[in-house]
């Protein structure tokens, strides 16, 4: 094994923002698909809402994902603010 392959991968701030943003984009896109189905029919919208809610509202699925995303965004913002000096 080389030295570089022995080192553990460390998630950078940029990678963390990318993955949390990706999860938010997936949530918003699926939400907007539900609205678009409302233009087709209320029955189609209701059927999709059940599938959407089955993932995003279960305790082991989307709910913790969104909470972790919110925490990652807040902590990342605080870290970036603490590193950069304010222009004064």
N, C-alpha and C positions, 0 to 999 in steps of 0.2 A: 504494500500500500504506500502511496505517496503521502507526503505531509499534508497536501491540500485535501486529499480524500479522507484523512483522519479527522479533520476539523468538522465540528457539528455545524449544520446550517443555521444561521441566525436570521430571523425574519427582520428585514429592514423596515423603517418607517414607511418608505415608499411602497414596499410590497404589502404591508398591512393596510395602507390606504387603498391600494388597488383591490384587494380582496373584499374589503368592507364596502367599497363603492360598487363592486360587482354584485354583491348580495342585495344592495339597495336598488340597483338598476333592475335586477330580476324581479324584486317585489313590486316596484312601480310598474314595470311592463305588464306583469300578470294582472295587476289591478286595472290598468287601462284596457287590457283585453276584455275584462269583465264589463267595463263600460261600453265597449264596442259591441259586445254581444247583446247589450240592452237595446241597441238599434235594430237587431234582428228580431228578438222576441224576449219577453220576460221569462219564459220557460228556459230558454237557452242561457240566459243570464243567471238564473237560479241554479241550474245544473252546474255551471262552471263555478259559481260562488261556493258551492258545497265542496268541490275539489280543491279550490283555492284555500278555503278555510281549513280543510282537513290538514294541510301542511302548515300554513302560517299561524294557526292558532293552537296547535298542539304543544304541550309542554316540552316535548323533546325535539321539536322541529324548528319552525320559523321564529317562534317567540323568543327563544334564547339567542337565536342568530341576530335578530334585530336589536336585542338588548346589548349583546356583545359589540355590535357595530356602533351603537351609540356610545358605549364606553370607550371603544377604540378611537372614535373621532374626537371625543372630548379630551382624552389623555394625549392623543397626538397633537392636538391643537395647543394644549398647555405646554407640552414639551417643546414644540417649535417656538412658542412665544418666549419660553425661558432661555432659549439658546440665542435668539437674535436680539441685538440691542435695538432699542427704540430710537428712531430719528428724532432729534430734538433740537 
